[in-house]
Amino acid sequence: MQGSVQGVGFRWAASAEAERLGVAGSVRNRFDGTVEAEIEGTADAVAAMGAWLEHGPPSARVERVDADDLEPRGDRGFRIA
């Protein structure tokens, strides 16, 4: 995610939303000021998490989300990296 996404509680809010939706994966800050998330779960849950990531928590300002389909890694749970 690009925009005002670091220092606004984005990762913690994403973790709470992932828990609510029952998806696995991780979210982390990158050195370039963006946030990267990897999400695994049912198609509907991943789509719902993707929709949430497009706006994030109220304190964030998401300008752009780039998404790629990757092979699932079999993650269990959701972690802040």
mmCIF file as gemmi writes it, N, C-alpha and C atoms, coordinates in Angstrom:
data_model
loop_
_atom_site.group_PDB
_atom_site.id
_atom_site.type_symbol
_atom_site.label_atom_id
_atom_site.label_alt_id
_atom_site.label_comp_id
_atom_site.label_asym_id
_atom_site.label_entity_id
_atom_site.label_seq_id
_atom_site.pdbx_PDB_ins_code
_atom_site.Cartn_x
_atom_site.Cartn_y
_atom_site.Cartn_z
_atom_site.occupancy
_atom_site.B_iso_or_equiv
_atom_site.pdbx_formal_charge
_atom_site.auth_seq_id
_atom_site.auth_asym_id
_atom_site.pdbx_PDB_model_num
ATOM 1 N N . MET Axp A 1 ? 0.837 -1.153 0 1 0 ? 1 A 1
ATOM 2 C CA . MET Axp A 1 ? 0 0 0 1 0 ? 1 A 1
ATOM 3 C C . MET Axp A 1 ? 0.894 1.231 0 1 0 ? 1 A 1
ATOM 4 N N . GLN Axp A 2 ? 0.507 2.206 -0.751 1 0 ? 2 A 1
ATOM 5 C CA . GLN Axp A 2 ? 1.237 3.46 -0.781 1 0 ? 2 A 1
ATOM 6 C C . GLN Axp A 2 ? 0.323 4.564 -0.294 1 0 ? 2 A 1
ATOM 7 N N . GLY Axp A 3 ? 0.925 5.586 0.266 1 0 ? 3 A 1
ATOM 8 C CA . GLY Axp A 3 ? 0.19 6.721 0.801 1 0 ? 3 A 1
ATOM 9 C C . GLY Axp A 3 ? 0.663 6.995 2.214 1 0 ? 3 A 1
ATOM 10 N N . SER Axp A 4 ? -0.2 7.527 3.032 1 0 ? 4 A 1
ATOM 11 C CA . SER Axp A 4 ? 0.122 7.748 4.44 1 0 ? 4 A 1
ATOM 12 C C . SER Axp A 4 ? -0.281 6.494 5.199 1 0 ? 4 A 1
ATOM 13 N N . VAL Axp A 5 ? 0.619 5.499 5.181 1 0 ? 5 A 1
ATOM 14 C CA . VAL Axp A 5 ? 0.296 4.188 5.721 1 0 ? 5 A 1
ATOM 15 C C . VAL Axp A 5 ? 1.237 3.72 6.827 1 0 ? 5 A 1
ATOM 16 N N . GLN Axp A 6 ? 2.296 4.457 7.101 1 0 ? 6 A 1
ATOM 17 C CA . GLN Axp A 6 ? 3.181 4.112 8.202 1 0 ? 6 A 1
ATOM 18 C C . GLN Axp A 6 ? 3.002 5.126 9.323 1 0 ? 6 A 1
ATOM 19 N N . GLY Axp A 7 ? 3.091 4.642 10.563 1 0 ? 7 A 1
ATOM 20 C CA . GLY Axp A 7 ? 2.957 5.526 11.714 1 0 ? 7 A 1
ATOM 21 C C . GLY Axp A 7 ? 1.515 5.895 12.021 1 0 ? 7 A 1
ATOM 22 N N . VAL Axp A 8 ? 0.568 5.148 11.46 1 0 ? 8 A 1
ATOM 23 C CA . VAL Axp A 8 ? -0.851 5.458 11.662 1 0 ? 8 A 1
ATOM 24 C C . VAL Axp A 8 ? -1.625 4.254 12.2 1 0 ? 8 A 1
ATOM 25 N N . GLY Axp A 9 ? -0.909 3.222 12.668 1 0 ? 9 A 1
ATOM 26 C CA . GLY Axp A 9 ? -1.556 2.032 13.201 1 0 ? 9 A 1
ATOM 27 C C . GLY Axp A 9 ? -2.063 1.073 12.132 1 0 ? 9 A 1
ATOM 28 N N . PHE Axp A 10 ? -1.567 1.221 10.918 1 0 ? 10 A 1
ATOM 29 C CA . PHE Axp A 10 ? -2.056 0.405 9.805 1 0 ? 10 A 1
ATOM 30 C C . PHE Axp A 10 ? -1.848 -1.084 10.063 1 0 ? 10 A 1
ATOM 31 N N . ARG Axp A 11 ? -0.647 -1.48 10.492 1 0 ? 11 A 1
ATOM 32 C CA . ARG Axp A 11 ? -0.355 -2.904 10.671 1 0 ? 11 A 1
ATOM 33 C C . ARG Axp A 11 ? -1.222 -3.525 11.762 1 0 ? 11 A 1
ATOM 34 N N . TRP Axp A 12 ? -1.423 -2.804 12.853 1 0 ? 12 A 1
ATOM 35 C CA . TRP Axp A 12 ? -2.237 -3.339 13.953 1 0 ? 12 A 1
ATOM 36 C C . TRP Axp A 12 ? -3.702 -3.439 13.542 1 0 ? 12 A 1
ATOM 37 N N . ALA Axp A 13 ? -4.185 -2.454 12.821 1 0 ? 13 A 1
ATOM 38 C CA . ALA Axp A 13 ? -5.563 -2.497 12.339 1 0 ? 13 A 1
ATOM 39 C C . ALA Axp A 13 ? -5.727 -3.624 11.314 1 0 ? 13 A 1
ATOM 40 N N . ALA Axp A 14 ? -4.733 -3.818 10.449 1 0 ? 14 A 1
ATOM 41 C CA . ALA Axp A 14 ? -4.786 -4.898 9.467 1 0 ? 14 A 1
ATOM 42 C C . ALA Axp A 14 ? -4.805 -6.254 10.164 1 0 ? 14 A 1
ATOM 43 N N . SER Axp A 15 ? -4.024 -6.389 11.218 1 0 ? 15 A 1
ATOM 44 C CA . SER Axp A 15 ? -4.003 -7.637 11.978 1 0 ? 15 A 1
ATOM 45 C C . SER Axp A 15 ? -5.368 -7.926 12.6 1 0 ? 15 A 1
ATOM 46 N N . ALA Axp A 16 ? -5.997 -6.907 13.159 1 0 ? 16 A 1
ATOM 47 C CA . ALA Axp A 16 ? -7.329 -7.077 13.756 1 0 ? 16 A 1
ATOM 48 C C . ALA Axp A 16 ? -8.353 -7.456 12.683 1 0 ? 16 A 1
ATOM 49 N N . GLU Axp A 17 ? -8.271 -6.838 11.509 1 0 ? 17 A 1
ATOM 50 C CA . GLU Axp A 17 ? -9.209 -7.153 10.426 1 0 ? 17 A 1
ATOM 51 C C . GLU Axp A 17 ? -8.962 -8.565 9.906 1 0 ? 17 A 1
ATOM 52 N N . ALA Axp A 18 ? -7.706 -8.962 9.795 1 0 ? 18 A 1
ATOM 53 C CA . ALA Axp A 18 ? -7.378 -10.323 9.355 1 0 ? 18 A 1
ATOM 54 C C . ALA Axp A 18 ? -7.949 -11.348 10.337 1 0 ? 18 A 1
ATOM 55 N N . GLU Axp A 19 ? -7.819 -11.069 11.609 1 0 ? 19 A 1
ATOM 56 C CA . GLU Axp A 19 ? -8.388 -11.959 12.638 1 0 ? 19 A 1
ATOM 57 C C . GLU Axp A 19 ? -9.903 -12.051 12.473 1 0 ? 19 A 1
ATOM 58 N N . ARG Axp A 20 ? -10.551 -10.918 12.275 1 0 ? 20 A 1
ATOM 59 C CA . ARG Axp A 20 ? -12.005 -10.888 12.117 1 0 ? 20 A 1
ATOM 60 C C . ARG Axp A 20 ? -12.446 -11.696 10.896 1 0 ? 20 A 1
ATOM 61 N N . LEU Axp A 21 ? -11.678 -11.596 9.801 1 0 ? 21 A 1
ATOM 62 C CA . LEU Axp A 21 ? -12.036 -12.276 8.561 1 0 ? 21 A 1
ATOM 63 C C . LEU Axp A 21 ? -11.545 -13.723 8.5 1 0 ? 21 A 1
ATOM 64 N N . GLY Axp A 22 ? -10.644 -14.099 9.409 1 0 ? 22 A 1
ATOM 65 C CA . GLY Axp A 22 ? -10.125 -15.462 9.428 1 0 ? 22 A 1
ATOM 66 C C . GLY Axp A 22 ? -9.098 -15.748 8.351 1 0 ? 22 A 1
ATOM 67 N N . VAL Axp A 23 ? -8.348 -14.726 7.943 1 0 ? 23 A 1
ATOM 68 C CA . VAL Axp A 23 ? -7.286 -14.949 6.965 1 0 ? 23 A 1
ATOM 69 C C . VAL Axp A 23 ? -5.943 -15.076 7.667 1 0 ? 23 A 1
ATOM 70 N N . ALA Axp A 24 ? -5.005 -15.704 6.994 1 0 ? 24 A 1
ATOM 71 C CA . ALA Axp A 24 ? -3.645 -15.863 7.504 1 0 ? 24 A 1
ATOM 72 C C . ALA Axp A 24 ? -2.716 -14.974 6.689 1 0 ? 24 A 1
ATOM 73 N N . GLY Axp A 25 ? -1.483 -14.824 7.181 1 0 ? 25 A 1
ATOM 74 C CA . GLY Axp A 25 ? -0.483 -14.073 6.436 1 0 ? 25 A 1
ATOM 75 C C . GLY Axp A 25 ? 0.291 -13.127 7.321 1 0 ? 25 A 1
ATOM 76 N N . SER Axp A 26 ? 0.714 -12.014 6.729 1 0 ? 26 A 1
ATOM 77 C CA . SER Axp A 26 ? 1.533 -11.053 7.463 1 0 ? 26 A 1
ATOM 78 C C . SER Axp A 26 ? 1.397 -9.668 6.851 1 0 ? 26 A 1
ATOM 79 N N . VAL Axp A 27 ? 1.846 -8.693 7.625 1 0 ? 27 A 1
ATOM 80 C CA . VAL Axp A 27 ? 1.89 -7.31 7.165 1 0 ? 27 A 1
ATOM 81 C C . VAL Axp A 27 ? 3.163 -6.695 7.725 1 0 ? 27 A 1
ATOM 82 N N . ARG Axp A 28 ? 3.834 -5.888 6.917 1 0 ? 28 A 1
ATOM 83 C CA . ARG Axp A 28 ? 5.085 -5.271 7.383 1 0 ? 28 A 1
ATOM 84 C C . ARG Axp A 28 ? 5.299 -3.923 6.723 1 0 ? 28 A 1
ATOM 85 N N . ASN Axp A 29 ? 6.027 -3.06 7.437 1 0 ? 29 A 1
ATOM 86 C CA . ASN Axp A 29 ? 6.478 -1.791 6.875 1 0 ? 29 A 1
ATOM 87 C C . ASN Axp A 29 ? 7.692 -2.066 6.006 1 0 ? 29 A 1
ATOM 88 N N . ARG Axp A 30 ? 7.794 -1.344 4.906 1 0 ? 30 A 1
ATOM 89 C CA . ARG Axp A 30 ? 8.97 -1.428 4.045 1 0 ? 30 A 1
ATOM 90 C C . ARG Axp A 30 ? 9.777 -0.144 4.184 1 0 ? 30 A 1
ATOM 91 N N . PHE Axp A 31 ? 11.046 -0.218 3.872 1 0 ? 31 A 1
ATOM 92 C CA . PHE Axp A 31 ? 11.939 0.938 4.024 1 0 ? 31 A 1
ATOM 93 C C . PHE Axp A 31 ? 11.538 2.107 3.134 1 0 ? 31 A 1
ATOM 94 N N . ASP Axp A 32 ? 10.821 1.846 2.037 1 0 ? 32 A 1
ATOM 95 C CA . ASP Axp A 32 ? 10.446 2.921 1.119 1 0 ? 32 A 1
ATOM 96 C C . ASP Axp A 32 ? 9.174 3.662 1.556 1 0 ? 32 A 1
ATOM 97 N N . GLY Axp A 33 ? 8.642 3.347 2.743 1 0 ? 33 A 1
ATOM 98 C CA . GLY Axp A 33 ? 7.472 4.041 3.263 1 0 ? 33 A 1
ATOM 99 C C . GLY Axp A 33 ? 6.149 3.373 2.938 1 0 ? 33 A 1
ATOM 100 N N . THR Axp A 34 ? 6.199 2.252 2.228 1 0 ? 34 A 1
ATOM 101 C CA . THR Axp A 34 ? 4.979 1.524 1.902 1 0 ? 34 A 1
ATOM 102 C C . THR Axp A 34 ? 4.738 0.429 2.936 1 0 ? 34 A 1
ATOM 103 N N . VAL Axp A 35 ? 3.587 -0.209 2.838 1 0 ? 35 A 1
ATOM 104 C CA . VAL Axp A 35 ? 3.252 -1.366 3.666 1 0 ? 35 A 1
ATOM 105 C C . VAL Axp A 35 ? 2.994 -2.538 2.732 1 0 ? 35 A 1
ATOM 106 N N . GLU Axp A 36 ? 3.521 -3.703 3.091 1 0 ? 36 A 1
ATOM 107 C CA . GLU Axp A 36 ? 3.343 -4.912 2.291 1 0 ? 36 A 1
ATOM 108 C C . GLU Axp A 36 ? 2.555 -5.923 3.106 1 0 ? 36 A 1
ATOM 109 N N . ALA Axp A 37 ? 1.57 -6.549 2.483 1 0 ? 37 A 1
ATOM 110 C CA . ALA Axp A 37 ? 0.772 -7.572 3.149 1 0 ? 37 A 1
ATOM 111 C C . ALA Axp A 37 ? 0.719 -8.816 2.276 1 0 ? 37 A 1
ATOM 112 N N . GLU Axp A 38 ? 0.757 -9.976 2.922 1 0 ? 38 A 1
ATOM 113 C CA . GLU Axp A 38 ? 0.526 -11.254 2.259 1 0 ? 38 A 1
ATOM 114 C C . GLU Axp A 38 ? -0.669 -11.879 2.947 1 0 ? 38 A 1
ATOM 115 N N . ILE Axp A 39 ? -1.665 -12.273 2.16 1 0 ? 39 A 1
ATOM 116 C CA . ILE Axp A 39 ? -2.933 -12.75 2.694 1 0 ? 39 A 1
ATOM 117 C C . ILE Axp A 39 ? -3.252 -14.115 2.101 1 0 ? 39 A 1
ATOM 118 N N . GLU Axp A 40 ? -3.671 -15.063 2.944 1 0 ? 40 A 1
ATOM 119 C CA . GLU Axp A 40 ? -4.12 -16.379 2.514 1 0 ? 40 A 1
ATOM 120 C C . GLU Axp A 40 ? -5.453 -16.687 3.175 1 0 ? 40 A 1
ATOM 121 N N . GLY Axp A 41 ? -6.302 -17.377 2.456 1 0 ? 41 A 1
ATOM 122 C CA . GLY Axp A 41 ? -7.586 -17.797 3.005 1 0 ? 41 A 1
ATOM 123 C C . GLY Axp A 41 ? -8.537 -18.148 1.881 1 0 ? 41 A 1
ATOM 124 N N . THR Axp A 42 ? -9.798 -18.241 2.211 1 0 ? 42 A 1
ATOM 125 C CA . THR Axp A 42 ? -10.8 -18.506 1.183 1 0 ? 42 A 1
ATOM 126 C C . THR Axp A 42 ? -10.851 -17.318 0.231 1 0 ? 42 A 1
ATOM 127 N N . ALA Axp A 43 ? -11.346 -17.556 -0.965 1 0 ? 43 A 1
ATOM 128 C CA . ALA Axp A 43 ? -11.423 -16.482 -1.967 1 0 ? 43 A 1
ATOM 129 C C . ALA Axp A 43 ? -12.234 -15.301 -1.449 1 0 ? 43 A 1
ATOM 130 N N . ASP Axp A 44 ? -13.36 -15.573 -0.797 1 0 ? 44 A 1
ATOM 131 C CA . ASP Axp A 44 ? -14.197 -14.484 -0.28 1 0 ? 44 A 1
ATOM 132 C C . ASP Axp A 44 ? -13.497 -13.703 0.809 1 0 ? 44 A 1
ATOM 133 N N . ALA Axp A 45 ? -12.811 -14.401 1.724 1 0 ? 45 A 1
ATOM 134 C CA . ALA Axp A 45 ? -12.122 -13.722 2.823 1 0 ? 45 A 1
ATOM 135 C C . ALA Axp A 45 ? -10.948 -12.894 2.306 1 0 ? 45 A 1
ATOM 136 N N . VAL Axp A 46 ? -10.208 -13.436 1.34 1 0 ? 46 A 1
ATOM 137 C CA . VAL Axp A 46 ? -9.081 -12.686 0.765 1 0 ? 46 A 1
ATOM 138 C C . VAL Axp A 46 ? -9.601 -11.451 0.035 1 0 ? 46 A 1
ATOM 139 N N . ALA Axp A 47 ? -10.705 -11.593 -0.688 1 0 ? 47 A 1
ATOM 140 C CA . ALA Axp A 47 ? -11.294 -10.439 -1.381 1 0 ? 47 A 1
ATOM 141 C C . ALA Axp A 47 ? -11.745 -9.38 -0.382 1 0 ? 47 A 1
ATOM 142 N N . ALA Axp A 48 ? -12.341 -9.804 0.722 1 0 ? 48 A 1
ATOM 143 C CA . ALA Axp A 48 ? -12.783 -8.854 1.748 1 0 ? 48 A 1
ATOM 144 C C . ALA Axp A 48 ? -11.593 -8.143 2.383 1 0 ? 48 A 1
ATOM 145 N N . MET Axp A 49 ? -10.515 -8.874 2.629 1 0 ? 49 A 1
ATOM 146 C CA . MET Axp A 49 ? -9.314 -8.253 3.193 1 0 ? 49 A 1
ATOM 147 C C . MET Axp A 49 ? -8.708 -7.288 2.183 1 0 ? 49 A 1
ATOM 148 N N . GLY Axp A 50 ? -8.702 -7.661 0.915 1 0 ? 50 A 1
ATOM 149 C CA . GLY Axp A 50 ? -8.205 -6.77 -0.134 1 0 ? 50 A 1
ATOM 150 C C . GLY Axp A 50 ? -8.994 -5.482 -0.189 1 0 ? 50 A 1
ATOM 151 N N . ALA Axp A 51 ? -10.303 -5.588 -0.06 1 0 ? 51 A 1
ATOM 152 C CA . ALA Axp A 51 ? -11.149 -4.39 -0.062 1 0 ? 51 A 1
ATOM 153 C C . ALA Axp A 51 ? -10.834 -3.511 1.139 1 0 ? 51 A 1
ATOM 154 N N . TRP Axp A 52 ? -10.604 -4.125 2.295 1 0 ? 52 A 1
ATOM 155 C CA . TRP Axp A 52 ? -10.262 -3.341 3.496 1 0 ? 52 A 1
ATOM 156 C C . TRP Axp A 52 ? -8.917 -2.635 3.296 1 0 ? 52 A 1
ATOM 157 N N . LEU Axp A 53 ? -7.94 -3.341 2.717 1 0 ? 53 A 1
ATOM 158 C CA . LEU Axp A 53 ? -6.609 -2.761 2.516 1 0 ? 53 A 1
ATOM 159 C C . LEU Axp A 53 ? -6.644 -1.545 1.594 1 0 ? 53 A 1
ATOM 160 N N . GLU Axp A 54 ? -7.658 -1.441 0.754 1 0 ? 54 A 1
ATOM 161 C CA . GLU Axp A 54 ? -7.758 -0.298 -0.152 1 0 ? 54 A 1
ATOM 162 C C . GLU Axp A 54 ? -8.025 1.013 0.57 1 0 ? 54 A 1
ATOM 163 N N . HIS Axp A 55 ? -8.508 0.943 1.801 1 0 ? 55 A 1
ATOM 164 C CA . HIS Axp A 55 ? -8.722 2.185 2.569 1 0 ? 55 A 1
ATOM 165 C C . HIS Axp A 55 ? -8.027 2.138 3.929 1 0 ? 55 A 1
ATOM 166 N N . GLY Axp A 56 ? -7.822 0.962 4.498 1 0 ? 56 A 1
ATOM 167 C CA . GLY Axp A 56 ? -7.134 0.824 5.768 1 0 ? 56 A 1
ATOM 168 C C . GLY Axp A 56 ? -7.909 1.439 6.921 1 0 ? 56 A 1
ATOM 169 N N . PRO Axp A 57 ? -7.223 1.705 8.029 1 0 ? 57 A 1
ATOM 170 C CA . PRO Axp A 57 ? -7.89 2.296 9.189 1 0 ? 57 A 1
ATOM 171 C C . PRO Axp A 57 ? -8.188 3.775 8.933 1 0 ? 57 A 1
ATOM 172 N N . PRO Axp A 58 ? -9.046 4.376 9.756 1 0 ? 58 A 1
ATOM 173 C CA . PRO Axp A 58 ? -9.413 5.785 9.544 1 0 ? 58 A 1
ATOM 174 C C . PRO Axp A 58 ? -8.221 6.751 9.521 1 0 ? 58 A 1
ATOM 175 N N . SER Axp A 59 ? -7.145 6.414 10.231 1 0 ? 59 A 1
ATOM 176 C CA . SER Axp A 59 ? -5.988 7.31 10.3 1 0 ? 59 A 1
ATOM 177 C C . SER Axp A 59 ? -5.097 7.24 9.063 1 0 ? 59 A 1
ATOM 178 N N . ALA Axp A 60 ? -5.31 6.257 8.192 1 0 ? 60 A 1
ATOM 179 C CA . ALA Axp A 60 ? -4.473 6.079 7.004 1 0 ? 60 A 1
ATOM 180 C C . ALA Axp A 60 ? -5.066 6.797 5.795 1 0 ? 60 A 1
ATOM 181 N N . ARG Axp A 61 ? -4.205 7.038 4.826 1 0 ? 61 A 1
ATOM 182 C CA . ARG Axp A 61 ? -4.636 7.561 3.529 1 0 ? 61 A 1
ATOM 183 C C . ARG Axp A 61 ? -3.954 6.699 2.469 1 0 ? 61 A 1
ATOM 184 N N . VAL Axp A 62 ? -4.681 5.699 1.994 1 0 ? 62 A 1
ATOM 185 C CA . VAL Axp A 62 ? -4.141 4.773 0.997 1 0 ? 62 A 1
ATOM 186 C C . VAL Axp A 62 ? -4.329 5.389 -0.377 1 0 ? 62 A 1
ATOM 187 N N . GLU Axp A 63 ? -3.218 5.544 -1.096 1 0 ? 63 A 1
ATOM 188 C CA . GLU Axp A 63 ? -3.268 6.121 -2.435 1 0 ? 63 A 1
ATOM 189 C C . GLU Axp A 63 ? -3.256 5.054 -3.52 1 0 ? 63 A 1
ATOM 190 N N . ARG Axp A 64 ? -2.62 3.918 -3.23 1 0 ? 64 A 1
ATOM 191 C CA . ARG Axp A 64 ? -2.508 2.884 -4.26 1 0 ? 64 A 1
ATOM 192 C C . ARG Axp A 64 ? -2.25 1.532 -3.609 1 0 ? 64 A 1
ATOM 193 N N . VAL Axp A 65 ? -2.873 0.507 -4.17 1 0 ? 65 A 1
ATOM 194 C CA . VAL Axp A 65 ? -2.631 -0.873 -3.757 1 0 ? 65 A 1
ATOM 195 C C . VAL Axp A 65 ? -2.247 -1.659 -4.998 1 0 ? 65 A 1
ATOM 196 N N . ASP Axp A 66 ? -1.116 -2.311 -4.949 1 0 ? 66 A 1
ATOM 197 C CA . ASP Axp A 66 ? -0.686 -3.216 -6.015 1 0 ? 66 A 1
ATOM 198 C C . ASP Axp A 66 ? -0.877 -4.633 -5.494 1 0 ? 66 A 1
ATOM 199 N N . ALA Axp A 67 ? -1.5 -5.499 -6.275 1 0 ? 67 A 1
ATOM 200 C CA . ALA Axp A 67 ? -1.765 -6.865 -5.826 1 0 ? 67 A 1
ATOM 201 C C . ALA Axp A 67 ? -1.235 -7.875 -6.835 1 0 ? 67 A 1
ATOM 202 N N . ASP Axp A 68 ? -0.69 -8.95 -6.317 1 0 ? 68 A 1
ATOM 203 C CA . ASP Axp A 68 ? -0.205 -10.07 -7.125 1 0 ? 68 A 1
ATOM 204 C C . ASP Axp A 68 ? -0.778 -11.351 -6.552 1 0 ? 68 A 1
ATOM 205 N N . ASP Axp A 69 ? -1.089 -12.306 -7.413 1 0 ? 69 A 1
ATOM 206 C CA . ASP Axp A 69 ? -1.479 -13.637 -6.966 1 0 ? 69 A 1
ATOM 207 C C . ASP Axp A 69 ? -0.217 -14.464 -6.792 1 0 ? 69 A 1
ATOM 208 N N . LEU Axp A 70 ? -0.053 -15.047 -5.608 1 0 ? 70 A 1
ATOM 209 C CA . LEU Axp A 70 ? 1.106 -15.885 -5.31 1 0 ? 70 A 1
ATOM 210 C C . LEU Axp A 70 ? 0.626 -17.26 -4.886 1 0 ? 70 A 1
ATOM 211 N N . GLU Axp A 71 ? 1.522 -18.231 -4.945 1 0 ? 71 A 1
ATOM 212 C CA . GLU Axp A 71 ? 1.207 -19.56 -4.427 1 0 ? 71 A 1
ATOM 213 C C . GLU Axp A 71 ? 1.063 -19.476 -2.912 1 0 ? 71 A 1
ATOM 214 N N . PRO Axp A 72 ? 0.007 -20.052 -2.359 1 0 ? 72 A 1
ATOM 215 C CA . PRO Axp A 72 ? -0.134 -20.059 -0.891 1 0 ? 72 A 1
ATOM 216 C C . PRO Axp A 72 ? 1.049 -20.765 -0.241 1 0 ? 72 A 1
ATOM 217 N N . ARG Axp A 73 ? 1.476 -20.23 0.909 1 0 ? 73 A 1
ATOM 218 C CA . ARG Axp A 73 ? 2.593 -20.824 1.65 1 0 ? 73 A 1
ATOM 219 C C . ARG Axp A 73 ? 2.115 -21.708 2.785 1 0 ? 73 A 1
ATOM 220 N N . GLY Axp A 74 ? 0.824 -21.705 3.034 1 0 ? 74 A 1
ATOM 221 C CA . GLY Axp A 74 ? 0.309 -22.51 4.132 1 0 ? 74 A 1
ATOM 222 C C . GLY Axp A 74 ? 0.443 -21.821 5.476 1 0 ? 74 A 1
ATOM 223 N N . ASP Axp A 75 ? 0.47 -20.487 5.463 1 0 ? 75 A 1
ATOM 224 C CA . ASP Axp A 75 ? 0.569 -19.742 6.721 1 0 ? 75 A 1
ATOM 225 C C . ASP Axp A 75 ? -0.598 -20.072 7.627 1 0 ? 75 A 1
ATOM 226 N N . ARG Axp A 76 ? -0.349 -20.016 8.916 1 0 ? 76 A 1
ATOM 227 C CA . ARG Axp A 76 ? -1.38 -20.163 9.926 1 0 ? 76 A 1
ATOM 228 C C . ARG Axp A 76 ? -1.299 -18.93 10.81 1 0 ? 76 A 1
ATOM 229 N N . GLY Axp A 77 ? -2.425 -18.301 11.02 1 0 ? 77 A 1
ATOM 230 C CA . GLY Axp A 77 ? -2.441 -17.086 11.826 1 0 ? 77 A 1
ATOM 231 C C . GLY Axp A 77 ? -1.976 -15.894 11.007 1 0 ? 77 A 1
ATOM 232 N N . PHE Axp A 78 ? -1.971 -14.753 11.644 1 0 ? 78 A 1
ATOM 233 C CA . PHE Axp A 78 ? -1.578 -13.511 10.988 1 0 ? 78 A 1
ATOM 234 C C . PHE Axp A 78 ? -0.565 -12.82 11.878 1 0 ? 78 A 1
ATOM 235 N N . ARG Axp A 79 ? 0.519 -12.349 11.296 1 0 ? 79 A 1
ATOM 236 C CA . ARG Axp A 79 ? 1.572 -11.74 12.115 1 0 ? 79 A 1
ATOM 237 C C . ARG Axp A 79 ? 1.963 -10.375 11.57 1 0 ? 79 A 1
ATOM 238 N N . ILE Axp A 80 ? 2.41 -9.543 12.474 1 0 ? 80 A 1
ATOM 239 C CA . ILE Axp A 80 ? 2.992 -8.255 12.123 1 0 ? 80 A 1
ATOM 240 C C . ILE Axp A 80 ? 4.494 -8.471 12.071 1 0 ? 80 A 1
ATOM 241 N N . ALA Axp A 81 ? 5.079 -8.274 10.917 1 0 ? 81 A 1
ATOM 242 C CA . ALA Axp A 81 ? 6.508 -8.524 10.735 1 0 ? 81 A 1
ATOM 243 C C . ALA Axp A 81 ? 7.3 -7.24 10.814 1 0 ? 81 A 1
